[in-house]
Amino acid sequence: MKIAVIDVGFNSLKMVKYRVEPDGSAKSYGQLGMMAKLGEGLERTGYLGNEPISRTIDALRLCRETAALESIDHVLLIGTSPVREAANREEFLKRVQEETGLKMRVLTGSEEALYGVLGALRSVDASTILFFDLGGGSLELTLTEKFRIRRIMSLPIGSLKLTSMYSGKGGRFSRKNRARMTKYVAQQLPARRELGLNKDAILVGTGGTVRAMARFDQEITDYPFDKVHNYSVGFDSVQQMSREFFKLKLEELNKVEAIGEGRSETIAAGALVVRTLMKELGFDRLTVSTHGLRDGILTEFLEGGVSSTNTLVQREDIEHLLSRPEPPAELSGDVELLDCLERNGLVDERQKRLLLVAVRRGRSPECVEADADALFGILMSEDLPMSHEDQLLLATALVRARRPRTANWLARKYDSVLSHDARVVKKLGACIRLMEILNRSKAQFRVAFSGGLRVSIVGSNEPFPLELARNAALAMSAAIKKPVTIFASAKERERHAGLVQVKS
């Protein structure tokens, strides 16, 4: 099944296309974005203008035709701050339906924040998160703790709205207006104490401005990955970017590839919001998410949640979806093996977590069938809930389990990132190789530790590949600096002997 989610915002309109697999998982396979600027002039008149409406309807026609051409089964259309704030909202919604055949659902500020969190939360690894979605018309803030929603706020400090309020001729900001805008943004923001933020809270942001800032920072730092999701930016970098954007003229911003013409007009105001938010709430780092509102709308649709245009979604509905456990993976004895390694100090908590993810991902058909180079590309392109450094470590270790020479090349290529983890790559790769042999042979086994690791094969559906397992055990032994031995029952040894005899 294919589903498209279209989000009509203050500044931009974006359609993201998803492919839903038989197991219910969904992955985006393309998107279409346009700067329709529906909210242009709204803060002055209170109405959506004729030109912005025409631009938006033209863009929606293009989305509808794309969906028809690609045989997309469902199109979910949502409107945010410009639609909900406009005095001529009903007239606009009627025109959209008559001229495009699409029915738009208009979200409240609270719903916009809730769906943003629903879409983002499972792709970020943290317990307490202050999540923000910076759009053209508003800033949504949501505080979550252990999948419970503590606070929700929608603030009128979107990047296009602020640009319209404070910029002068040619889109430039005078020093006086910049100071006024900074003061206004700071006044709108809640205090850290008001939000109830604890010291472990991390800041996660999404939206076009945040993504553009991440790409800009990656360009100037020569970042080795073409990956924005879960990219981390420090406050000093955010502050420097904000200052730089105010210095550059509009035509100069247009030439910056990370920003582009569509966002150059609003990037300075947007960066100021991010900088002020971090400063006022005391965050020294920002984690960037490419998941949010559209992913949340999709999740609700797939789960059969509240999607009526006449029914408001409540935080309880979103918490219910957030708290649903993911389908359990069949890990056979992997957890027992890893628990034994951790208990005896051979892997730490981080390494154990990465090994569990590696085993799960390594079993997927696309990973089983991929060669080493393709496998690395698949794993690094995914938006996993971990840092880029951990994701690189996981991908390189999985490659090492199957092709050590390729993993050595990757280690040299990414030495600046992996320099402290070179030995860890070897250890994880050896562990993964042994676990893959145990998994693919569908072996039943027991593990024990007494000066070394002992894996006893007590049964398997197929003749157990004893020599392969022993070779993997030798490699693992060299990596963890402890003996690793494989024992098979007499029955399994007989089956193995028969297998070798037939193959010879």
N, C-alpha and C positions, 0 to 999 in steps of 0.2 A: 504494500500500500504506500502511496505517496501523499504527503500532506504539505501544504504551503501555509505559512503564517505571515500575514501582512500587518505591519505596524505603522500607522500614520501618526507621526510625531509633529512637534512644533516646527522643526527644521527639515527633517528628512523623512523619507518613506522607504521602507525596506521590506522586501519579501525574501524569506528564507525557506528553502525547499528541503524537506526531510524524506528519507526513505525508512519505512518502518518494517523491521524484520519479523519473521514468524514468531520469534520468542518475545515480541513486544518492545524490543530495544529500537531506538531511533537514532539516526545519524544524518546530519545535514550534508547535502551533496552539491549545494550551489546557492547563490543568492543574487538578488537584483536590488540595487539601491539607487535612489534618486533624491536630489535636493529639491523637493517640491515647495518647501518653505510655506506650508499652510498657515502658520501663525504670523506671517509677516503683516505688521500693522495692527495686530489684534490688541496690543496693550494700549494703543492710542484711541481706537474706535470702539472696541468691545465686540466687533463683528469680523467674521471671516470675509476677506475681500474677494471680489470677482476673479481677479487674476490668480491669486493663490488657489482658489477653488478649482478653476479651470486646469491649472498645472497638476493639481492632485488627481482630478478625475482622469486626465490624460495618462498619468502614471498608473492609475488603477486599471485602466483599459489595457495597458501594456502588460501588467501583471496577469490580468484575466486571460489574455491571449497566450501568454507564456504557459500558464497553467493548462490551458486547453491543448496546446501543442505538445506538451510533455505528459499528457494523460494523467494529471494530478487528480487524485480522488476527492480531496477535500481542501477548500480554501477557507481559512479562518482570518477574518478581517477585524482589526481592533483600532480604535481611535483613542488618543490620550489627551494631554492637556489642552491643545488648541480647540479640540472639538467640545470637550466638556465645559470650557470657559466661554464659548462663543454664544452671543445672544441669538444668532441665527442658526443654531445647531440643528434644529429639526428640519429646517429648509435644506441645509447641507446634506443631512443623512438621506433625505428623500431624493435629492438629485443623484447622490452616489448610487442608490439602489436602482433608480430609473435608467441611468446612463451607463452603468457597468454591470448590473445584475447581481451585485454583491451587497450583502447586508452587513453593516458595520456595528460592532458592539463597542460602546463607549465605556471606558473604565474610569472609575473614580480614582483620586490620587492614592487612596489606601489600597485599592485593588492593584493599581500599577506597581506599587511597592511590594505587595504580597506575591504577585506573579513573578516579579523580578527575583525575589529570594528563592521561590520555588525552582526557578530555572537555574539558579547559580549555585545553590548551597551544596549539592552533592558533588560538584566538581572542584570544591575547595576543601583542603584538609585543615580544619581548625574547629575548636569547640565553641568559642565565642567570637562572633563576627559582627562588625558594623558594616552593613552592605549599603552602598549608594549607587543610584542610577541617575547620571547627569544627562538630561535631555535639553532640548532647545527651550522648553517652556518652564520646566520645573526640575527640582532635585528631590528624589525620593530617598529617604533614610529608613533603614530597618535594622534593628538590633535583634540578633538571634543568639540563643544559648542552648546547646545540645538539642537542636531542632525544635526549640520552642521560641516563639516570637514574643519578644519583650516590649518593644516600642516600634511604632510606625509613624512616620512624619512625611508630609509632602510640602515642600517649600517653594515659593515662587521665584527661584533664582536660577532659571535655565540660562544657557549660554546665549541663545538668540534673543531672548527677552532682555537680558542685561545689556547686550550689544545695542539693541534698539533704544534702550533707556539712557545709555551713557556715552555712546560713541558720537564723534563729530563728523565733519566733512571728510570724505574718503575713508571712513571707517576707523579713523585714528582716535585715540583716547588722550585727552589732555591730562596733565599731571593732576589737576584739580579734580577732574571727573573720575580718574582712576582711584584717587583717595576716597571720593564719595562712594564709588561702587564697592570698594573694599570694606568701608564702614557699614554699608547697607547689607552686604553679604554676611559679615560678622554678626550683625544684629539679628539676622534671620536664623542663624544657627543656634542650636541648643548648647548648653554648657555640658561638659563631660559629666559633671555630677548629676545634672538633670537627666541624662540618659542612663546613668547607672553603669558606666563602663568600668570593667575591672582591668587589672594590669595585663591580663592575658589576651585581651581582645585584639583582633587584627582588623585592619581596614581593607575592604575589598570594593573595588569600583568597576562600573561598566558604563557603556555609552560611547558614542562616536568620538567625543573629545578625549576620553580616557584612553581609548585604543590608539588614537593619533599620537598622543603624548608618549605612549609606550613605544610605538614605532619610531618616533623621532629620537627618543633616548637610545634605542637600539642602534640607530644609524650613527649617532655621534660617538657611541662607545664601541662600534664595530662588533656588535654582539654576534656570536657564532651560530645562533639558531634563528630560523624563520618561524617564530612562534610567539604569539602575544599572550595567550591564555596562561595565567599563573605567573606572568612576568612580574618581577618585583622592582619598584622604583623608590629610591630614597627621597626624603624631604628636600635635601640640598639640591638634588637634580630637578625636582618639581619646581622649586623656587627659581632655579636658574632658567628653566624653560619658560616659566611665566614672564620673567623679566625680558628674555630674548624675544618672545612673541610680541610684546608691547613695543619693542624697538623697531621691528621690521615693518615695512610698508606692506599694504595689501598685495601688491604685485609681487613682492619678494616672498611673501607667505605662499602665494599661488604656486611658486616654483619649487617649494619644498615637497618632495614626493610623499613623505609620510603624512602630510597635512592635506594637500590637494586643494583645488579651487573651490570645491563644494563646502569645505569647512574652514577655509582661511579667514572668512569674515568673522567667525565666532570663536576661533581657537583661543584668542587672548583672554576674552571674558571667561571662557570655560576653564582655562588653566588657572586663572585667578581664583575661581570657586574651589578648585581642588587644593590649591596652595593654602587658601584661608581655612578650609575645612581641616586640613592636616594640622595647621598651626594652632587653631582654636581648640581642637580636641586632643592635641598632644600626641599625634601619630608621627613616628619617624620613618615609616615605610608604608607604601601602598601596593597591594596586590591587584593586578588587573585581571578581570574576568571577561571572556568573550561570550559567556552564557548569561541569560537574564530573562527579560520579559517574554520574548517569543518562545524560548524553551519552556517557560512556565505555562504558557497558554497551551502548548503542545502536550505537555505532561498531563494537564487537567483533562484535555480532550481524550487522550489515550486511556486515562484511568476512569473515564466516565463521570467526572466530577461536575461541579456547577458550571454551566456554560450558557445559561439562558440570558438573553439581553435584558430580561426583566428582573433578574435575581442578583442581588449583590453577594459577592463572595466574602466570607468572613475568615478571620484568622484561624478559627478552628478547622475550617475546610482545608486550608493550606497546611496546617500542622498535621492533619490526618494524612495528607499525601506525603509530606516530608518524612513522617515516622514510619511509613510502610517499608518493611525490610526489602532489600534487593533479593531476587531469587537466589536461593543457596546454591553455591557451586559444589560439585562432587569432588571433594579433595582427598577422598580415601584416607590414607595414612599420612598425608603430607603434614597436617597440623601436628600430629604426634611426633613426627620426625623433627620438625622445626622447634617444637616445644623442648624436645630433648637437647637440641643444639643450643638453644637459648639458656636453658637451665644450667648447662655446663659451661657457659661463657664462650661458646664458639661462634655465636652470632649475637648481635645486640638487637634491641627492639626495632630500630630502623631497618636493619638488614632483614630481619624476619618478616616485617611488613612488605618489603620490596620482593622478597622471595614468594610470598603468597600471591601478590599481584602478578608476578612473572609466570607462575604456574598456571594461574587462571587464563591469562592472555595467551600463553604458549599453546593452550589446548584449542583455541579457536581455529576453525578451518583455514582462514586466511593466513594465520601465523604458521600452522603446520605445513602448509603447502608452499610458503614463501622461501626464497633463497636468503642468504645472509644479508645482502644489501637491501633487498625488499623488506625483510623483517625489520631492520633498523628503521627504515623510512616509515613503515606502518606504525611502529611503536612511538616514534617521536612525533608523528602527526596527530596522535590522539590527545584529547584533553583529559588527562588523568588528574585525580585530586592529589597532586604532589608538586614539589618544586621542579624547575627545569633540571637542576643538578641531579635530583633523585631519579627523574625520568631518564636522563642520559645514562646514569649508572645502571638502571634496570635494563634499558635497551641494549647497552653494550654487554652486560652480563648474559642476557639471553642469546645474543649473537655468539658470545664466547662458548656457550654450551654446545653450539652446533658447528662453529667454524672459528677456531682460535686465531688463525692468521688474520682474518678480517677484523676480529675484535682488537688485535694488536695494532692494526692500522688505525682503527677508530680511536684507540687510546692515545696514539701519537697525535692524531688530528685535533683531538679535544683535550690535549694535555693541560691547557690552562684551567680547565674546569675539573678534570679528573685527576690532577696531579696527586691529591691527597687520598684518592680512592683507588689507585692502580691495583693494590693488593686486594682490595675489597672486590673489585671486578673479577679477579681470578677466583677468589673464594666463592662468590655468588654463582659464577659460571659453572664451577665444579658441582656445587649443590644442585643447581637446576638440571644439569646433565643427568645426575643420578636419579633425581625425582622424575624426570621425563621417562627414563627407562622403566622405573617402577610403575608409573602411570600407564604408559602405552602397553605394557605387558599385562595390565590389570592384575598385578600381583597383590596377594594379601601378605602383609609382612608385619613383623614386630621389631621395635628398636630398643636398644639398651645401651648404657654407657658405663664403662669401668676402665678408665685410663684411655679409652678409645671408643669409637662408635661401632656398634655391632647391629647389622640389619639381617634378620632371619626371615627367609622366604618360606612361608608355611603353606602356600597354595597359589595357583594362578589358573586362569581359564585356558591359557596357551602355554606351550613349553617355554619356560623362563630363559631369557638370553643371559646366561650366567657369565660368559666371558665378557660381554659388553658391560655388564654391571660391575664386574671385578676391575676392569680397566677404568671405569668411572670412579670406582672407590679409591683406586690408586691416585688418580688426579685430585680427588677431594682430600685424601690424606695429606698430599703434598701442600695443598692450599691451607688447611686448617692446622697443620703441624701436629696431628694426632692420628693414630692408626684408625683406618676405616676398613672393616671386613664384611664380606657378604657370605652368609651361610644359607644353604638350601637343604631342604629335607631330602632324604634318600629318594623319595618318589619324584621330587623335582629334578634331582640329579639324573635319574633314569630317563625322564622325559627329555631333559637337555641332551643327554648322550644320544638318544634316538634322533633328535633334531639335527645334531651335528653330523650323524652318520648319513642321514637322508641327504643333507646338503652337500656332503662330500662325494 
